[in-house]
Amino acid sequence: MYQAIDKAAGRLESILVQEIETLRGRASEPLAELTTRKNHCLLELSRLSRSLASRTERDERIDARLRTLKKALNENERVLGLHVKASHEIGSVIAATIAAADSDGTYTSAIVRRR
């Protein structure tokens, strides 16, 4: 059981590294493809975890491997959060720019101050 979990966790960690590198601009992997591959690995690990639930004794190697995987997942979550935050900020700037370009200035604070 340990070998199956170790291999699945290794594949997932590899994908997480690729995704983080892409989000940081150091690689150019298609994010949609990485997301699909990541979801497949997560499904595989989910299925393996069901097998673990039926076992009566714990394997410390599996626990240690999953702790390592959790660290990689936490880093991935952090970088994804930064990416989402930056995307929202860029969207806000674009929306403000469009709104300013569409405005004829009739109700702006600059007009009120001139009077």
PyMOL commands that place a pseudoatom at each C-alpha (Angstrom):
pseudoatom trace, name=CA, resn=MET, resi=1, chain=A, elem=C, hetatm=0, pos=[0.000, 0.000, 0.000]
pseudoatom trace, name=CA, resn=TYR, resi=2, chain=A, elem=C, hetatm=0, pos=[2.860, 2.377, 0.849]
pseudoatom trace, name=CA, resn=GLN, resi=3, chain=A, elem=C, hetatm=0, pos=[4.350, 2.076, -2.643]
pseudoatom trace, name=CA, resn=ALA, resi=4, chain=A, elem=C, hetatm=0, pos=[1.063, 2.982, -4.331]
pseudoatom trace, name=CA, resn=ILE, resi=5, chain=A, elem=C, hetatm=0, pos=[0.589, 6.030, -2.119]
pseudoatom trace, name=CA, resn=ASP, resi=6, chain=A, elem=C, hetatm=0, pos=[4.221, 7.058, -2.523]
pseudoatom trace, name=CA, resn=LYS, resi=7, chain=A, elem=C, hetatm=0, pos=[3.967, 6.926, -6.329]
pseudoatom trace, name=CA, resn=ALA, resi=8, chain=A, elem=C, hetatm=0, pos=[0.651, 8.807, -6.420]
pseudoatom trace, name=CA, resn=ALA, resi=9, chain=A, elem=C, hetatm=0, pos=[1.949, 11.450, -4.018]
pseudoatom trace, name=CA, resn=GLY, resi=10, chain=A, elem=C, hetatm=0, pos=[5.124, 11.804, -6.088]
pseudoatom trace, name=CA, resn=ARG, resi=11, chain=A, elem=C, hetatm=0, pos=[3.131, 12.368, -9.266]
pseudoatom trace, name=CA, resn=LEU, resi=12, chain=A, elem=C, hetatm=0, pos=[0.968, 14.963, -7.535]
pseudoatom trace, name=CA, resn=GLU, resi=13, chain=A, elem=C, hetatm=0, pos=[3.982, 16.773, -6.079]
pseudoatom trace, name=CA, resn=SER, resi=14, chain=A, elem=C, hetatm=0, pos=[5.548, 16.918, -9.531]
pseudoatom trace, name=CA, resn=ILE, resi=15, chain=A, elem=C, hetatm=0, pos=[2.405, 18.514, -10.946]
pseudoatom trace, name=CA, resn=LEU, resi=16, chain=A, elem=C, hetatm=0, pos=[2.240, 20.958, -8.036]
pseudoatom trace, name=CA, resn=VAL, resi=17, chain=A, elem=C, hetatm=0, pos=[5.817, 22.055, -8.716]
pseudoatom trace, name=CA, resn=GLN, resi=18, chain=A, elem=C, hetatm=0, pos=[5.010, 22.587, -12.391]
pseudoatom trace, name=CA, resn=GLU, resi=19, chain=A, elem=C, hetatm=0, pos=[1.908, 24.582, -11.520]
pseudoatom trace, name=CA, resn=ILE, resi=20, chain=A, elem=C, hetatm=0, pos=[3.767, 26.771, -9.018]
pseudoatom trace, name=CA, resn=GLU, resi=21, chain=A, elem=C, hetatm=0, pos=[6.553, 27.413, -11.530]
pseudoatom trace, name=CA, resn=THR, resi=22, chain=A, elem=C, hetatm=0, pos=[3.986, 28.340, -14.179]
pseudoatom trace, name=CA, resn=LEU, resi=23, chain=A, elem=C, hetatm=0, pos=[2.161, 30.704, -11.833]
pseudoatom trace, name=CA, resn=ARG, resi=24, chain=A, elem=C, hetatm=0, pos=[5.462, 32.340, -10.918]
pseudoatom trace, name=CA, resn=GLY, resi=25, chain=A, elem=C, hetatm=0, pos=[6.228, 32.827, -14.626]
pseudoatom trace, name=CA, resn=ARG, resi=26, chain=A, elem=C, hetatm=0, pos=[9.186, 30.450, -14.685]
pseudoatom trace, name=CA, resn=ALA, resi=27, chain=A, elem=C, hetatm=0, pos=[7.455, 27.884, -16.903]
pseudoatom trace, name=CA, resn=SER, resi=28, chain=A, elem=C, hetatm=0, pos=[4.755, 27.960, -19.534]
pseudoatom trace, name=CA, resn=GLU, resi=29, chain=A, elem=C, hetatm=0, pos=[2.687, 24.857, -18.960]
pseudoatom trace, name=CA, resn=PRO, resi=30, chain=A, elem=C, hetatm=0, pos=[-1.032, 25.210, -19.791]
pseudoatom trace, name=CA, resn=LEU, resi=31, chain=A, elem=C, hetatm=0, pos=[-2.755, 25.714, -16.425]
pseudoatom trace, name=CA, resn=ALA, resi=32, chain=A, elem=C, hetatm=0, pos=[-5.915, 23.929, -17.571]
pseudoatom trace, name=CA, resn=GLU, resi=33, chain=A, elem=C, hetatm=0, pos=[-3.876, 20.821, -18.383]
pseudoatom trace, name=CA, resn=LEU, resi=34, chain=A, elem=C, hetatm=0, pos=[-2.092, 20.963, -15.041]
pseudoatom trace, name=CA, resn=THR, resi=35, chain=A, elem=C, hetatm=0, pos=[-5.415, 21.328, -13.242]
pseudoatom trace, name=CA, resn=THR, resi=36, chain=A, elem=C, hetatm=0, pos=[-6.802, 18.272, -15.037]
pseudoatom trace, name=CA, resn=ARG, resi=37, chain=A, elem=C, hetatm=0, pos=[-3.730, 16.210, -14.175]
pseudoatom trace, name=CA, resn=LYS, resi=38, chain=A, elem=C, hetatm=0, pos=[-3.837, 17.433, -10.571]
pseudoatom trace, name=CA, resn=ASN, resi=39, chain=A, elem=C, hetatm=0, pos=[-7.505, 16.440, -10.278]
pseudoatom trace, name=CA, resn=HIS, resi=40, chain=A, elem=C, hetatm=0, pos=[-6.727, 12.942, -11.584]
pseudoatom trace, name=CA, resn=CYS, resi=41, chain=A, elem=C, hetatm=0, pos=[-3.976, 12.514, -8.988]
pseudoatom trace, name=CA, resn=LEU, resi=42, chain=A, elem=C, hetatm=0, pos=[-6.242, 13.764, -6.219]
pseudoatom trace, name=CA, resn=LEU, resi=43, chain=A, elem=C, hetatm=0, pos=[-8.926, 11.279, -7.305]
pseudoatom trace, name=CA, resn=GLU, resi=44, chain=A, elem=C, hetatm=0, pos=[-6.359, 8.484, -7.257]
pseudoatom trace, name=CA, resn=LEU, resi=45, chain=A, elem=C, hetatm=0, pos=[-5.222, 9.450, -3.756]
pseudoatom trace, name=CA, resn=SER, resi=46, chain=A, elem=C, hetatm=0, pos=[-8.832, 9.666, -2.623]
pseudoatom trace, name=CA, resn=ARG, resi=47, chain=A, elem=C, hetatm=0, pos=[-9.445, 6.119, -3.807]
pseudoatom trace, name=CA, resn=LEU, resi=48, chain=A, elem=C, hetatm=0, pos=[-6.287, 4.896, -2.107]
pseudoatom trace, name=CA, resn=SER, resi=49, chain=A, elem=C, hetatm=0, pos=[-7.327, 6.597, 1.129]
pseudoatom trace, name=CA, resn=ARG, resi=50, chain=A, elem=C, hetatm=0, pos=[-10.525, 4.548, 1.170]
pseudoatom trace, name=CA, resn=SER, resi=51, chain=A, elem=C, hetatm=0, pos=[-8.372, 1.438, 1.194]
pseudoatom trace, name=CA, resn=LEU, resi=52, chain=A, elem=C, hetatm=0, pos=[-6.419, 2.858, 4.121]
pseudoatom trace, name=CA, resn=ALA, resi=53, chain=A, elem=C, hetatm=0, pos=[-9.581, 3.447, 6.125]
pseudoatom trace, name=CA, resn=SER, resi=54, chain=A, elem=C, hetatm=0, pos=[-10.323, -0.264, 6.174]
pseudoatom trace, name=CA, resn=ARG, resi=55, chain=A, elem=C, hetatm=0, pos=[-6.877, -1.169, 7.547]
pseudoatom trace, name=CA, resn=THR, resi=56, chain=A, elem=C, hetatm=0, pos=[-6.589, -1.730, 11.266]
pseudoatom trace, name=CA, resn=GLU, resi=57, chain=A, elem=C, hetatm=0, pos=[-2.924, -0.853, 11.699]
pseudoatom trace, name=CA, resn=ARG, resi=58, chain=A, elem=C, hetatm=0, pos=[-1.255, 2.394, 10.672]
pseudoatom trace, name=CA, resn=ASP, resi=59, chain=A, elem=C, hetatm=0, pos=[1.878, 2.607, 8.583]
pseudoatom trace, name=CA, resn=GLU, resi=60, chain=A, elem=C, hetatm=0, pos=[4.124, 5.405, 9.828]
pseudoatom trace, name=CA, resn=ARG, resi=61, chain=A, elem=C, hetatm=0, pos=[5.744, 5.654, 6.385]
pseudoatom trace, name=CA, resn=ILE, resi=62, chain=A, elem=C, hetatm=0, pos=[2.369, 6.522, 4.868]
pseudoatom trace, name=CA, resn=ASP, resi=63, chain=A, elem=C, hetatm=0, pos=[1.702, 9.140, 7.538]
pseudoatom trace, name=CA, resn=ALA, resi=64, chain=A, elem=C, hetatm=0, pos=[5.117, 10.717, 6.928]
pseudoatom trace, name=CA, resn=ARG, resi=65, chain=A, elem=C, hetatm=0, pos=[4.598, 10.682, 3.148]
pseudoatom trace, name=CA, resn=LEU, resi=66, chain=A, elem=C, hetatm=0, pos=[1.211, 12.329, 3.471]
pseudoatom trace, name=CA, resn=ARG, resi=67, chain=A, elem=C, hetatm=0, pos=[2.657, 15.029, 5.761]
pseudoatom trace, name=CA, resn=THR, resi=68, chain=A, elem=C, hetatm=0, pos=[5.225, 15.838, 3.079]
pseudoatom trace, name=CA, resn=LEU, resi=69, chain=A, elem=C, hetatm=0, pos=[2.481, 15.965, 0.465]
pseudoatom trace, name=CA, resn=LYS, resi=70, chain=A, elem=C, hetatm=0, pos=[0.437, 18.262, 2.684]
pseudoatom trace, name=CA, resn=LYS, resi=71, chain=A, elem=C, hetatm=0, pos=[3.333, 20.755, 2.796]
pseudoatom trace, name=CA, resn=ALA, resi=72, chain=A, elem=C, hetatm=0, pos=[3.452, 20.786, -1.006]
pseudoatom trace, name=CA, resn=LEU, resi=73, chain=A, elem=C, hetatm=0, pos=[-0.321, 21.274, -1.167]
pseudoatom trace, name=CA, resn=ASN, resi=74, chain=A, elem=C, hetatm=0, pos=[-0.134, 24.155, 1.315]
pseudoatom trace, name=CA, resn=GLU, resi=75, chain=A, elem=C, hetatm=0, pos=[2.524, 25.899, -0.779]
pseudoatom trace, name=CA, resn=ASN, resi=76, chain=A, elem=C, hetatm=0, pos=[0.427, 25.364, -3.891]
pseudoatom trace, name=CA, resn=GLU, resi=77, chain=A, elem=C, hetatm=0, pos=[-2.599, 26.845, -2.123]
pseudoatom trace, name=CA, resn=ARG, resi=78, chain=A, elem=C, hetatm=0, pos=[-0.567, 29.879, -1.052]
pseudoatom trace, name=CA, resn=VAL, resi=79, chain=A, elem=C, hetatm=0, pos=[0.734, 30.570, -4.564]
pseudoatom trace, name=CA, resn=LEU, resi=80, chain=A, elem=C, hetatm=0, pos=[-2.709, 30.034, -6.098]
pseudoatom trace, name=CA, resn=GLY, resi=81, chain=A, elem=C, hetatm=0, pos=[-4.145, 32.494, -3.570]
pseudoatom trace, name=CA, resn=LEU, resi=82, chain=A, elem=C, hetatm=0, pos=[-1.582, 35.116, -4.573]
pseudoatom trace, name=CA, resn=HIS, resi=83, chain=A, elem=C, hetatm=0, pos=[-2.408, 34.517, -8.226]
pseudoatom trace, name=CA, resn=VAL, resi=84, chain=A, elem=C, hetatm=0, pos=[-6.143, 34.914, -7.612]
pseudoatom trace, name=CA, resn=LYS, resi=85, chain=A, elem=C, hetatm=0, pos=[-5.578, 38.076, -5.558]
pseudoatom trace, name=CA, resn=ALA, resi=86, chain=A, elem=C, hetatm=0, pos=[-3.409, 39.575, -8.301]
pseudoatom trace, name=CA, resn=SER, resi=87, chain=A, elem=C, hetatm=0, pos=[-6.028, 38.669, -10.913]
pseudoatom trace, name=CA, resn=HIS, resi=88, chain=A, elem=C, hetatm=0, pos=[-8.711, 40.461, -8.892]
pseudoatom trace, name=CA, resn=GLU, resi=89, chain=A, elem=C, hetatm=0, pos=[-6.526, 43.539, -8.511]
pseudoatom trace, name=CA, resn=ILE, resi=90, chain=A, elem=C, hetatm=0, pos=[-5.785, 43.634, -12.241]
pseudoatom trace, name=CA, resn=GLY, resi=91, chain=A, elem=C, hetatm=0, pos=[-9.482, 43.214, -12.983]
pseudoatom trace, name=CA, resn=SER, resi=92, chain=A, elem=C, hetatm=0, pos=[-10.302, 46.136, -10.684]
pseudoatom trace, name=CA, resn=VAL, resi=93, chain=A, elem=C, hetatm=0, pos=[-7.759, 48.361, -12.431]
pseudoatom trace, name=CA, resn=ILE, resi=94, chain=A, elem=C, hetatm=0, pos=[-9.145, 47.417, -15.845]
pseudoatom trace, name=CA, resn=ALA, resi=95, chain=A, elem=C, hetatm=0, pos=[-12.726, 48.036, -14.700]
pseudoatom trace, name=CA, resn=ALA, resi=96, chain=A, elem=C, hetatm=0, pos=[-11.793, 51.447, -13.272]
pseudoatom trace, name=CA, resn=THR, resi=97, chain=A, elem=C, hetatm=0, pos=[-9.978, 52.367, -16.488]
pseudoatom trace, name=CA, resn=ILE, resi=98, chain=A, elem=C, hetatm=0, pos=[-12.980, 51.392, -18.605]
pseudoatom trace, name=CA, resn=ALA, resi=99, chain=A, elem=C, hetatm=0, pos=[-15.343, 53.310, -16.334]
pseudoatom trace, name=CA, resn=ALA, resi=100, chain=A, elem=C, hetatm=0, pos=[-13.117, 56.402, -16.536]
pseudoatom trace, name=CA, resn=ALA, resi=101, chain=A, elem=C, hetatm=0, pos=[-12.908, 56.166, -20.316]
pseudoatom trace, name=CA, resn=ASP, resi=102, chain=A, elem=C, hetatm=0, pos=[-16.696, 55.830, -20.628]
pseudoatom trace, name=CA, resn=SER, resi=103, chain=A, elem=C, hetatm=0, pos=[-17.366, 58.815, -18.368]
pseudoatom trace, name=CA, resn=ASP, resi=104, chain=A, elem=C, hetatm=0, pos=[-17.862, 62.252, -19.929]
pseudoatom trace, name=CA, resn=GLY, resi=105, chain=A, elem=C, hetatm=0, pos=[-16.771, 63.911, -16.687]
pseudoatom trace, name=CA, resn=THR, resi=106, chain=A, elem=C, hetatm=0, pos=[-20.146, 65.443, -15.912]
pseudoatom trace, name=CA, resn=TYR, resi=107, chain=A, elem=C, hetatm=0, pos=[-20.337, 64.168, -12.348]
pseudoatom trace, name=CA, resn=THR, resi=108, chain=A, elem=C, hetatm=0, pos=[-16.682, 63.893, -11.395]
pseudoatom trace, name=CA, resn=SER, resi=109, chain=A, elem=C, hetatm=0, pos=[-15.292, 65.487, -8.263]
pseudoatom trace, name=CA, resn=ALA, resi=110, chain=A, elem=C, hetatm=0, pos=[-12.925, 67.636, -10.377]
pseudoatom trace, name=CA, resn=ILE, resi=111, chain=A, elem=C, hetatm=0, pos=[-15.906, 69.486, -11.896]
pseudoatom trace, name=CA, resn=VAL, resi=112, chain=A, elem=C, hetatm=0, pos=[-17.460, 70.058, -8.473]
pseudoatom trace, name=CA, resn=ARG, resi=113, chain=A, elem=C, hetatm=0, pos=[-14.212, 71.479, -7.090]
pseudoatom trace, name=CA, resn=ARG, resi=114, chain=A, elem=C, hetatm=0, pos=[-13.887, 73.974, -9.980]
pseudoatom trace, name=CA, resn=ARG, resi=115, chain=A, elem=C, hetatm=0, pos=[-17.237, 75.600, -9.165]
for i in range(1, 115): cmd.bond("trace and resi %d" % i, "trace and resi %d" % (i + 1))
show_as sticks, trace
zoom trace
